Amino acid sequence: MTYGKRELEKFEDPLIKEQYLEKYGDPLEDVSPDELMDLMESLWASRSGQYAQLRDSLTKKGIDSWNARIQLLENYFRNLYVRQTKLDEEKDKSKIQDVGDFIGCRVRDLIRAHQEKEAEDAQFVRDRFGPRIRD
């Protein structure tokens, strides 16, 4: 599932994000940024099954590996949400699309948190050991 800029921009408003949290809960509540990244790589490395087929389909469409990985995550959490809430794919199509948009936002939030932590860790290492000495 691909989310356009418009679907994700609405979540830049904290009030809208809060409304979605109240309406749907946090579909990624128990997932840490590191766990999300591990899951992303695990889904990408799948050799068979639904996620391997989706990965192959996305790459055949020319989607780069990073965005394909994100779509695999979004698909995984969307399917998990549908299964846990016992939604019907046909009858609840608009609700599934709506929560799918929110899941896309939450996935990107966790990726951003992971990237910020990586940047902080790298800065700590640079600060600790100082600039490289040149001969």
VOLOZA-198646 format. One record per residue: residue in one letter; x, y, z of N, C-alpha, C, O in turn; residue number from 1. Coordinates in Angstrom, 3 decimals. Layout:
REM residues N
+------+----------+----------+----------+----------+----------+----------+----------+----------+----------+----------+----------+----------+-----+
: rest :      n.x :      n.y :      n.z :     ca.x :     ca.y :     ca.z :      c.x :      c.y :      c.z :      o.x :      o.y :      o.z :  nr :
+------+----------+----------+----------+----------+----------+----------+----------+----------+----------+----------+----------+----------+-----+
:    A :        X :        Y :        Z :        X :        Y :        Z :        X :        Y :        Z :        X :        Y :        Z : NUM :
...
+------+----------+----------+----------+----------+----------+----------+----------+----------+----------+----------+----------+----------+-----+
REM end
This chain:
REM residues 135
+------+----------+----------+----------+----------+----------+----------+----------+----------+----------+----------+----------+----------+-----+
: rest :      n.x :      n.y :      n.z :     ca.x :     ca.y :     ca.z :      c.x :      c.y :      c.z :      o.x :      o.y :      o.z :  nr :
+------+----------+----------+----------+----------+----------+----------+----------+----------+----------+----------+----------+----------+-----+
:    M :    0.850 :   -1.165 :    0.000 :    0.000 :    0.000 :    0.000 :    0.898 :    1.231 :    0.000 :    1.793 :    1.357 :    0.836 :   1 :
:    T :    0.658 :    2.113 :   -0.920 :    1.473 :    3.315 :   -1.016 :    0.660 :    4.499 :   -0.521 :   -0.502 :    4.678 :   -0.886 :   2 :
:    Y :    1.297 :    5.300 :    0.315 :    0.622 :    6.463 :    0.852 :    1.186 :    7.691 :    0.185 :    2.400 :    7.880 :    0.108 :   3 :
:    G :    0.285 :    8.521 :   -0.295 :    0.709 :    9.765 :   -0.901 :    1.052 :   10.787 :    0.158 :    0.791 :   10.609 :    1.348 :   4 :
:    K :    1.636 :   11.845 :   -0.312 :    2.043 :   12.925 :    0.588 :    0.836 :   13.458 :    1.371 :    0.940 :   13.766 :    2.558 :   5 :
:    R :   -0.294 :   13.558 :    0.694 :   -1.503 :   14.104 :    1.315 :   -1.968 :   13.263 :    2.509 :   -2.337 :   13.806 :    3.550 :   6 :
:    E :   -1.948 :   11.931 :    2.348 :   -2.392 :   11.051 :    3.426 :   -1.504 :   11.182 :    4.652 :   -1.985 :   11.116 :    5.783 :   7 :
:    L :   -0.214 :   11.368 :    4.430 :    0.710 :   11.458 :    5.551 :    0.794 :   12.859 :    6.132 :    1.053 :   13.015 :    7.325 :   8 :
:    E :    0.580 :   13.885 :    5.309 :    0.665 :   15.269 :    5.792 :   -0.370 :   15.573 :    6.867 :   -0.109 :   16.355 :    7.780 :   9 :
:    K :   -1.543 :   14.956 :    6.759 :   -2.581 :   15.260 :    7.747 :   -2.132 :   14.909 :    9.162 :   -2.621 :   15.492 :   10.129 :  10 :
:    F :   -1.199 :   13.953 :    9.291 :   -0.750 :   13.538 :   10.620 :    0.323 :   14.454 :   11.183 :    0.772 :   14.249 :   12.311 :  11 :
:    E :    0.744 :   15.456 :   10.427 :    1.675 :   16.443 :   10.961 :    0.984 :   17.326 :   11.994 :    1.644 :   17.934 :   12.837 :  12 :
:    D :   -0.328 :   17.397 :   11.931 :   -1.114 :   18.135 :   12.926 :   -1.267 :   17.245 :   14.160 :   -1.889 :   16.185 :   14.084 :  13 :
:    P :   -0.704 :   17.668 :   15.300 :   -0.776 :   16.831 :   16.516 :   -2.207 :   16.510 :   16.947 :   -2.453 :   15.449 :   17.520 :  14 :
:    L :   -3.151 :   17.411 :   16.680 :   -4.539 :   17.143 :   17.064 :   -5.128 :   15.990 :   16.259 :   -5.860 :   15.159 :   16.797 :  15 :
:    I :   -4.808 :   15.944 :   14.982 :   -5.308 :   14.847 :   14.142 :   -4.684 :   13.535 :   14.594 :   -5.366 :   12.515 :   14.693 :  16 :
:    K :   -3.388 :   13.567 :   14.865 :   -2.718 :   12.355 :   15.337 :   -3.357 :   11.876 :   16.638 :   -3.565 :   10.677 :   16.827 :  17 :
:    E :   -3.665 :   12.812 :   17.531 :   -4.297 :   12.464 :   18.802 :   -5.690 :   11.860 :   18.579 :   -6.072 :   10.906 :   19.257 :  18 :
:    Q :   -6.440 :   12.417 :   17.630 :   -7.761 :   11.874 :   17.310 :   -7.650 :   10.428 :   16.824 :   -8.450 :    9.573 :   17.203 :  19 :
:    Y :   -6.660 :   10.168 :   15.990 :   -6.466 :    8.807 :   15.483 :   -6.050 :    7.861 :   16.607 :   -6.475 :    6.707 :   16.642 :  20 :
:    L :   -5.222 :    8.351 :   17.518 :   -4.831 :    7.512 :   18.653 :   -6.048 :    7.146 :   19.493 :   -6.175 :    6.011 :   19.951 :  21 :
:    E :   -6.940 :    8.111 :   19.693 :   -8.156 :    7.836 :   20.459 :   -9.086 :    6.889 :   19.707 :   -9.704 :    6.008 :   20.304 :  22 :
:    K :   -9.177 :    7.077 :   18.410 :  -10.097 :    6.286 :   17.580 :   -9.607 :    4.852 :   17.390 :  -10.393 :    3.912 :   17.514 :  23 :
:    Y :   -8.320 :    4.672 :   17.091 :   -7.802 :    3.353 :   16.742 :   -6.810 :    2.785 :   17.753 :   -6.429 :    1.618 :   17.656 :  24 :
:    G :   -6.396 :    3.584 :   18.706 :   -5.302 :    3.149 :   19.570 :   -4.010 :    3.293 :   18.781 :   -4.012 :    3.851 :   17.683 :  25 :
:    D :   -2.923 :    2.802 :   19.324 :   -1.651 :    2.862 :   18.614 :   -1.325 :    1.467 :   18.104 :   -0.913 :    0.606 :   18.882 :  26 :
:    P :   -1.503 :    1.230 :   16.803 :   -1.253 :   -0.101 :   16.245 :    0.203 :   -0.571 :   16.416 :    0.488 :   -1.758 :   16.260 :  27 :
:    L :    1.115 :    0.344 :   16.733 :    2.519 :   -0.016 :   16.906 :    2.987 :    0.282 :   18.328 :    4.173 :    0.510 :   18.565 :  28 :
:    E :    2.057 :    0.278 :   19.258 :    2.322 :    0.676 :   20.637 :    3.468 :   -0.102 :   21.282 :    4.297 :    0.489 :   21.974 :  29 :
:    D :    3.525 :   -1.388 :   21.072 :    4.511 :   -2.224 :   21.751 :    5.776 :   -2.447 :   20.932 :    6.571 :   -3.331 :   21.253 :  30 :
:    V :    5.972 :   -1.656 :   19.880 :    7.104 :   -1.849 :   18.985 :    8.111 :   -0.721 :   19.195 :    7.777 :    0.457 :   19.075 :  31 :
:    S :    9.339 :   -1.099 :   19.507 :   10.398 :   -0.090 :   19.651 :   10.991 :    0.203 :   18.270 :   10.853 :   -0.608 :   17.354 :  32 :
:    P :   11.642 :    1.341 :   18.117 :   12.276 :    1.648 :   16.833 :   13.255 :    0.556 :   16.378 :   13.293 :    0.217 :   15.195 :  33 :
:    D :   14.038 :    0.007 :   17.303 :   14.983 :   -1.054 :   16.933 :   14.257 :   -2.317 :   16.479 :   14.665 :   -2.961 :   15.513 :  34 :
:    E :   13.175 :   -2.668 :   17.181 :   12.393 :   -3.848 :   16.792 :   11.777 :   -3.650 :   15.411 :   11.714 :   -4.582 :   14.609 :  35 :
:    L :   11.327 :   -2.434 :   15.145 :   10.744 :   -2.144 :   13.840 :   11.772 :   -2.359 :   12.729 :   11.465 :   -2.944 :   11.690 :  36 :
:    M :   12.983 :   -1.884 :   12.959 :   14.025 :   -2.036 :   11.947 :   14.399 :   -3.504 :   11.756 :   14.655 :   -3.942 :   10.634 :  37 :
:    D :   14.430 :   -4.262 :   12.849 :   14.696 :   -5.700 :   12.741 :   13.594 :   -6.405 :   11.958 :   13.870 :   -7.257 :   11.113 :  38 :
:    L :   12.344 :   -6.043 :   12.244 :   11.217 :   -6.626 :   11.519 :   11.295 :   -6.263 :   10.043 :   11.033 :   -7.098 :    9.177 :  39 :
:    M :   11.658 :   -5.014 :    9.757 :   11.774 :   -4.573 :    8.374 :   12.751 :   -5.478 :    7.610 :   12.455 :   -5.927 :    6.502 :  40 :
:    E :   13.897 :   -5.734 :    8.206 :   14.898 :   -6.570 :    7.543 :   14.446 :   -8.021 :    7.441 :   14.743 :   -8.703 :    6.460 :  41 :
:    S :   13.735 :   -8.484 :    8.449 :   13.222 :   -9.853 :    8.422 :   12.196 :  -10.028 :    7.301 :   12.232 :  -11.019 :    6.572 :  42 :
:    L :   11.292 :   -9.071 :    7.167 :   10.296 :   -9.144 :    6.086 :   10.978 :   -9.075 :    4.726 :   10.599 :   -9.784 :    3.793 :  43 :
:    W :   11.984 :   -8.219 :    4.624 :   12.710 :   -8.061 :    3.363 :   13.433 :   -9.355 :    2.991 :   13.533 :   -9.695 :    1.812 :  44 :
:    A :   13.932 :  -10.068 :    3.984 :   14.722 :  -11.280 :    3.740 :   13.853 :  -12.530 :    3.552 :   14.378 :  -13.614 :    3.296 :  45 :
:    S :   12.544 :  -12.387 :    3.675 :   11.653 :  -13.539 :    3.517 :   11.907 :  -14.225 :    2.187 :   11.991 :  -13.581 :    1.141 :  46 :
:    R :   12.026 :  -15.535 :    2.248 :   12.306 :  -16.309 :    1.032 :   11.041 :  -16.874 :    0.385 :   11.042 :  -17.227 :   -0.795 :  47 :
:    S :    9.977 :  -16.954 :    1.159 :    8.727 :  -17.471 :    0.601 :    7.564 :  -16.835 :    1.342 :    7.748 :  -16.193 :    2.376 :  48 :
:    G :    6.387 :  -17.015 :    0.813 :    5.195 :  -16.506 :    1.471 :    4.764 :  -15.136 :    0.959 :    5.295 :  -14.611 :   -0.019 :  49 :
:    Q :    3.793 :  -14.591 :    1.653 :    3.144 :  -13.347 :    1.257 :    4.121 :  -12.181 :    1.131 :    4.044 :  -11.410 :    0.174 :  50 :
:    Y :    5.037 :  -12.047 :    2.087 :    5.926 :  -10.886 :    2.078 :    7.025 :  -11.012 :    1.028 :    7.487 :  -10.004 :    0.493 :  51 :
:    A :    7.443 :  -12.226 :    0.732 :    8.402 :  -12.434 :   -0.361 :    7.736 :  -12.088 :   -1.694 :    8.352 :  -11.463 :   -2.557 :  52 :
:    Q :    6.490 :  -12.492 :   -1.855 :    5.753 :  -12.177 :   -3.081 :    5.545 :  -10.674 :   -3.209 :    5.711 :  -10.111 :   -4.291 :  53 :
:    L :    5.181 :  -10.025 :   -2.105 :    4.978 :   -8.580 :   -2.134 :    6.282 :   -7.866 :   -2.453 :    6.297 :   -6.934 :   -3.256 :  54 :
:    R :    7.380 :   -8.297 :   -1.829 :    8.692 :   -7.700 :   -2.106 :    9.033 :   -7.823 :   -3.589 :    9.460 :   -6.852 :   -4.214 :  55 :
:    D :    8.848 :   -9.007 :   -4.145 :    9.150 :   -9.222 :   -5.557 :    8.270 :   -8.351 :   -6.448 :    8.737 :   -7.789 :   -7.439 :  56 :
:    S :    7.006 :   -8.245 :   -6.090 :    6.079 :   -7.410 :   -6.855 :    6.493 :   -5.942 :   -6.820 :    6.476 :   -5.260 :   -7.844 :  57 :
:    L :    6.860 :   -5.467 :   -5.646 :    7.259 :   -4.064 :   -5.496 :    8.541 :   -3.770 :   -6.266 :    8.647 :   -2.733 :   -6.921 :  58 :
:    T :    9.506 :   -4.667 :   -6.194 :   10.765 :   -4.421 :   -6.896 :   10.576 :   -4.511 :   -8.406 :   11.246 :   -3.800 :   -9.156 :  59 :
:    K :    9.675 :   -5.373 :   -8.859 :    9.380 :   -5.450 :  -10.302 :    8.722 :   -4.161 :  -10.799 :    8.871 :   -3.789 :  -11.962 :  60 :
:    K :    8.000 :   -3.492 :   -9.914 :    7.368 :   -2.219 :  -10.269 :    8.366 :   -1.073 :  -10.256 :    8.028 :    0.054 :  -10.616 :  61 :
:    G :    9.606 :   -1.362 :   -9.838 :   10.638 :   -0.337 :   -9.832 :   10.737 :    0.454 :   -8.547 :   11.407 :    1.486 :   -8.499 :  62 :
:    I :   10.079 :   -0.017 :   -7.509 :   10.144 :    0.675 :   -6.218 :   11.488 :    0.343 :   -5.582 :   11.884 :   -0.820 :   -5.510 :  63 :
:    D :   12.188 :    1.385 :   -5.119 :   13.507 :    1.159 :   -4.529 :   13.387 :    0.332 :   -3.250 :   12.319 :    0.250 :   -2.644 :  64 :
:    S :   14.496 :   -0.274 :   -2.858 :   14.462 :   -1.230 :   -1.743 :   14.042 :   -0.588 :   -0.418 :   13.378 :   -1.235 :    0.391 :  65 :
:    W :   14.417 :    0.662 :   -0.186 :   14.024 :    1.322 :    1.065 :   12.511 :    1.495 :    1.142 :   11.898 :    1.138 :    2.148 :  66 :
:    N :   11.912 :    2.034 :    0.100 :   10.457 :    2.241 :    0.106 :    9.706 :    0.913 :    0.059 :    8.608 :    0.802 :    0.606 :  67 :
:    A :   10.280 :   -0.079 :   -0.582 :    9.653 :   -1.405 :   -0.573 :    9.649 :   -1.970 :    0.845 :    8.663 :   -2.572 :    1.272 :  68 :
:    R :   10.741 :   -1.781 :    1.570 :   10.802 :   -2.248 :    2.954 :    9.730 :   -1.560 :    3.805 :    9.071 :   -2.201 :    4.624 :  69 :
:    I :    9.566 :   -0.268 :    3.606 :    8.542 :    0.480 :    4.350 :    7.159 :   -0.061 :    4.015 :    6.326 :   -0.224 :    4.906 :  70 :
:    Q :    6.910 :   -0.338 :    2.750 :    5.603 :   -0.865 :    2.362 :    5.368 :   -2.256 :    2.939 :    4.238 :   -2.598 :    3.286 :  71 :
:    L :    6.413 :   -3.053 :    3.043 :    6.270 :   -4.365 :    3.679 :    5.843 :   -4.202 :    5.137 :    4.952 :   -4.908 :    5.610 :  72 :
:    L :    6.480 :   -3.269 :    5.844 :    6.108 :   -3.003 :    7.244 :    4.662 :   -2.537 :    7.356 :    3.903 :   -3.034 :    8.187 :  73 :
:    E :    4.292 :   -1.582 :    6.516 :    2.928 :   -1.059 :    6.566 :    1.921 :   -2.164 :    6.305 :    0.890 :   -2.243 :    6.973 :  74 :
:    N :    2.216 :   -3.007 :    5.345 :    1.329 :   -4.117 :    5.017 :    1.234 :   -5.093 :    6.192 :    0.150 :   -5.574 :    6.521 :  75 :
:    Y :    2.366 :   -5.377 :    6.815 :    2.402 :   -6.291 :    7.956 :    1.506 :   -5.773 :    9.093 :    0.664 :   -6.507 :    9.611 :  76 :
:    F :    1.696 :   -4.509 :    9.470 :    0.925 :   -3.968 :   10.595 :   -0.543 :   -3.757 :   10.239 :   -1.409 :   -3.871 :   11.106 :  77 :
:    R :   -0.830 :   -3.455 :    8.990 :   -2.216 :   -3.341 :    8.552 :   -2.899 :   -4.702 :    8.666 :   -4.004 :   -4.800 :    9.199 :  78 :
:    N :   -2.244 :   -5.753 :    8.166 :   -2.812 :   -7.105 :    8.250 :   -2.997 :   -7.535 :    9.700 :   -4.003 :   -8.153 :   10.048 :  79 :
:    L :   -2.025 :   -7.205 :   10.538 :   -2.112 :   -7.543 :   11.952 :   -3.306 :   -6.834 :   12.602 :   -4.054 :   -7.437 :   13.371 :  80 :
:    Y :   -3.471 :   -5.552 :   12.283 :   -4.584 :   -4.786 :   12.838 :   -5.926 :   -5.368 :   12.384 :   -6.845 :   -5.517 :   13.189 :  81 :
:    V :   -6.033 :   -5.691 :   11.110 :   -7.282 :   -6.256 :   10.576 :   -7.601 :   -7.578 :   11.278 :   -8.745 :   -7.831 :   11.654 :  82 :
:    R :   -6.582 :   -8.408 :   11.448 :   -6.781 :   -9.702 :   12.101 :   -7.166 :   -9.540 :   13.570 :   -8.077 :  -10.215 :   14.049 :  83 :
:    Q :   -6.480 :   -8.653 :   14.285 :   -6.752 :   -8.480 :   15.713 :   -8.120 :   -7.860 :   15.980 :   -8.773 :   -8.193 :   16.969 :  84 :
:    T :   -8.550 :   -6.966 :   15.107 :   -9.839 :   -6.302 :   15.320 :  -10.979 :   -7.010 :   14.594 :  -12.135 :   -6.596 :   14.676 :  85 :
:    K :  -10.634 :   -8.088 :   13.879 :  -11.622 :   -8.899 :   13.154 :  -12.444 :   -8.064 :   12.162 :  -13.658 :   -8.229 :   12.040 :  86 :
:    L :  -11.747 :   -7.169 :   11.463 :  -12.419 :   -6.381 :   10.436 :  -12.613 :   -7.232 :    9.189 :  -11.832 :   -8.146 :    8.923 :  87 :
:    D :  -13.644 :   -6.930 :    8.437 :  -13.917 :   -7.604 :    7.174 :  -13.319 :   -6.770 :    6.047 :  -13.635 :   -5.588 :    5.916 :  88 :
:    E :  -12.458 :   -7.378 :    5.233 :  -11.747 :   -6.655 :    4.165 :  -12.699 :   -5.920 :    3.220 :  -12.359 :   -4.850 :    2.715 :  89 :
:    E :  -13.875 :   -6.476 :    2.977 :  -14.827 :   -5.848 :    2.055 :  -15.730 :   -4.834 :    2.759 :  -15.854 :   -3.694 :    2.309 :  90 :
:    K :  -16.353 :   -5.242 :    3.849 :  -17.307 :   -4.366 :    4.530 :  -16.638 :   -3.175 :    5.203 :  -17.227 :   -2.097 :    5.283 :  91 :
:    D :  -15.432 :   -3.358 :    5.680 :  -14.747 :   -2.310 :    6.437 :  -13.628 :   -1.647 :    5.639 :  -12.648 :   -1.170 :    6.212 :  92 :
:    K :  -13.775 :   -1.619 :    4.333 :  -12.711 :   -1.127 :    3.450 :  -12.270 :    0.302 :    3.790 :  -11.070 :    0.574 :    3.829 :  93 :
:    S :  -13.210 :    1.216 :    4.036 :  -12.834 :    2.605 :    4.310 :  -12.128 :    2.727 :    5.664 :  -11.193 :    3.515 :    5.802 :  94 :
:    K :  -12.563 :    1.961 :    6.654 :  -11.901 :    1.994 :    7.959 :  -10.482 :    1.430 :    7.842 :   -9.547 :    1.962 :    8.440 :  95 :
:    I :  -10.328 :    0.358 :    7.076 :   -9.013 :   -0.247 :    6.889 :   -8.079 :    0.734 :    6.176 :   -6.902 :    0.831 :    6.524 :  96 :
:    Q :   -8.593 :    1.456 :    5.187 :   -7.776 :    2.459 :    4.494 :   -7.380 :    3.572 :    5.462 :   -6.236 :    4.027 :    5.464 :  97 :
:    D :   -8.324 :    3.999 :    6.270 :   -8.081 :    5.073 :    7.228 :   -7.013 :    4.669 :    8.256 :   -6.059 :    5.410 :    8.493 :  98 :
:    V :   -7.184 :    3.501 :    8.854 :   -6.196 :    3.040 :    9.832 :   -4.873 :    2.725 :    9.124 :   -3.806 :    2.863 :    9.724 :  99 :
:    G :   -4.931 :    2.310 :    7.875 :   -3.719 :    2.067 :    7.096 :   -2.902 :    3.332 :    6.932 :   -1.674 :    3.297 :    7.012 : 100 :
:    D :   -3.576 :    4.452 :    6.704 :   -2.878 :    5.740 :    6.622 :   -2.174 :    6.043 :    7.944 :   -1.029 :    6.495 :    7.963 : 101 :
:    F :   -2.873 :    5.789 :    9.040 :   -2.306 :    6.050 :   10.356 :   -1.120 :    5.127 :   10.631 :   -0.118 :    5.559 :   11.201 : 102 :
:    I :   -1.226 :    3.878 :   10.235 :   -0.116 :    2.940 :   10.402 :    1.095 :    3.432 :    9.612 :    2.224 :    3.349 :   10.097 : 103 :
:    G :    0.870 :    3.945 :    8.395 :    1.975 :    4.513 :    7.615 :    2.663 :    5.639 :    8.359 :    3.889 :    5.746 :    8.340 : 104 :
:    C :    1.887 :    6.470 :    9.007 :    2.439 :    7.567 :    9.812 :    3.251 :    7.035 :   10.981 :    4.362 :    7.503 :   11.229 : 105 :
:    R :    2.711 :    6.068 :   11.695 :    3.396 :    5.511 :   12.868 :    4.687 :    4.782 :   12.475 :    5.689 :    4.871 :   13.184 : 106 :
:    V :    4.663 :    4.074 :   11.362 :    5.875 :    3.404 :   10.878 :    6.958 :    4.445 :   10.626 :    8.107 :    4.259 :   11.027 : 107 :
:    R :    6.598 :    5.534 :    9.968 :    7.574 :    6.588 :    9.678 :    8.062 :    7.273 :   10.961 :    9.226 :    7.661 :   11.051 : 108 :
:    D :    7.175 :    7.421 :   11.951 :    7.588 :    7.984 :   13.239 :    8.673 :    7.120 :   13.886 :    9.673 :    7.638 :   14.381 : 109 :
:    L :    8.470 :    5.807 :   13.878 :    9.440 :    4.911 :   14.501 :   10.750 :    4.855 :   13.710 :   11.826 :    4.758 :   14.298 : 110 :
:    I :   10.660 :    4.916 :   12.396 :   11.875 :    4.949 :   11.580 :   12.655 :    6.220 :   11.883 :   13.875 :    6.184 :   12.042 : 111 :
:    R :   11.954 :    7.336 :   11.961 :   12.597 :    8.614 :   12.282 :   13.253 :    8.564 :   13.660 :   14.362 :    9.068 :   13.836 : 112 :
:    A :   12.579 :    7.962 :   14.632 :   13.148 :    7.833 :   15.984 :   14.420 :    6.980 :   15.950 :   15.399 :    7.290 :   16.629 : 113 :
:    H :   14.398 :    5.922 :   15.167 :   15.585 :    5.073 :   15.035 :   16.736 :    5.844 :   14.389 :   17.880 :    5.751 :   14.835 : 114 :
:    Q :   16.431 :    6.596 :   13.348 :   17.465 :    7.366 :   12.663 :   18.039 :    8.453 :   13.574 :   19.242 :    8.709 :   13.545 : 115 :
:    E :   17.197 :    9.087 :   14.376 :   17.674 :   10.107 :   15.312 :   18.584 :    9.484 :   16.367 :   19.599 :   10.074 :   16.739 : 116 :
:    K :   18.229 :    8.303 :   16.846 :   19.069 :    7.608 :   17.832 :   20.407 :    7.237 :   17.210 :   21.450 :    7.392 :   17.846 : 117 :
:    E :   20.390 :    6.750 :   15.978 :   21.644 :    6.422 :   15.297 :   22.530 :    7.655 :   15.160 :   23.743 :    7.582 :   15.359 : 118 :
:    A :   21.921 :    8.784 :   14.818 :   22.683 :   10.027 :   14.665 :   23.277 :   10.463 :   16.004 :   24.422 :   10.911 :   16.059 : 119 :
:    E :   22.502 :   10.332 :   17.083 :   23.004 :   10.673 :   18.417 :   24.172 :    9.772 :   18.807 :   25.178 :   10.241 :   19.339 : 120 :
:    D :   24.031 :    8.484 :   18.539 :   25.105 :    7.538 :   18.860 :   26.370 :    7.865 :   18.073 :   27.475 :    7.820 :   18.614 : 121 :
:    A :   26.205 :    8.191 :   16.805 :   27.364 :    8.539 :   15.982 :   28.017 :    9.820 :   16.488 :   29.243 :    9.931 :   16.497 : 122 :
:    Q :   27.210 :   10.783 :   16.908 :   27.752 :   12.036 :   17.442 :   28.520 :   11.765 :   18.734 :   29.580 :   12.351 :   18.957 : 123 :
:    F :   28.003 :   10.893 :   19.576 :   28.676 :   10.538 :   20.821 :   30.058 :    9.949 :   20.534 :   31.041 :   10.299 :   21.188 : 124 :
:    V :   30.119 :    9.057 :   19.555 :   31.397 :    8.441 :   19.207 :   32.361 :    9.499 :   18.683 :   33.532 :    9.507 :   19.060 : 125 :
:    R :   31.883 :   10.390 :   17.819 :   32.749 :   11.457 :   17.302 :   33.238 :   12.368 :   18.423 :   34.409 :   12.745 :   18.455 : 126 :
:    D :   32.338 :   12.722 :   19.343 :   32.711 :   13.593 :   20.458 :   33.702 :   12.892 :   21.401 :   34.625 :   13.519 :   21.920 : 127 :
:    R :   33.502 :   11.622 :   21.608 :   34.328 :   10.863 :   22.537 :   35.757 :   10.708 :   22.023 :   36.717 :   10.829 :   22.785 : 128 :
:    F :   35.885 :   10.445 :   20.750 :   37.213 :   10.174 :   20.208 :   37.812 :   11.365 :   19.473 :   38.960 :   11.306 :   19.030 : 129 :
:    G :   37.057 :   12.435 :   19.341 :   37.581 :   13.649 :   18.706 :   37.748 :   13.484 :   17.204 :   37.449 :   12.440 :   16.624 : 130 :
:    P :   38.233 :   14.551 :   16.608 :   38.417 :   14.498 :   15.152 :   39.572 :   13.544 :   14.797 :   40.465 :   13.284 :   15.603 : 131 :
:    R :   39.514 :   13.052 :   13.592 :   40.560 :   12.152 :   13.117 :   41.877 :   12.926 :   13.001 :   41.894 :   14.081 :   12.576 : 132 :
:    I :   42.935 :   12.298 :   13.371 :   44.258 :   12.913 :   13.267 :   44.819 :   12.580 :   11.896 :   44.817 :   11.425 :   11.470 : 133 :
:    R :   45.292 :   13.594 :   11.224 :   45.859 :   13.364 :    9.888 :   47.385 :   13.410 :    9.977 :   47.954 :   14.222 :   10.706 : 134 :
:    D :   48.013 :   12.553 :    9.247 :   49.492 :   12.531 :    9.210 :   50.029 :   13.551 :    8.266 :   51.245 :   13.669 :    8.112 : 135 :
+------+----------+----------+----------+----------+----------+----------+----------+----------+----------+----------+----------+----------+-----+
REM end
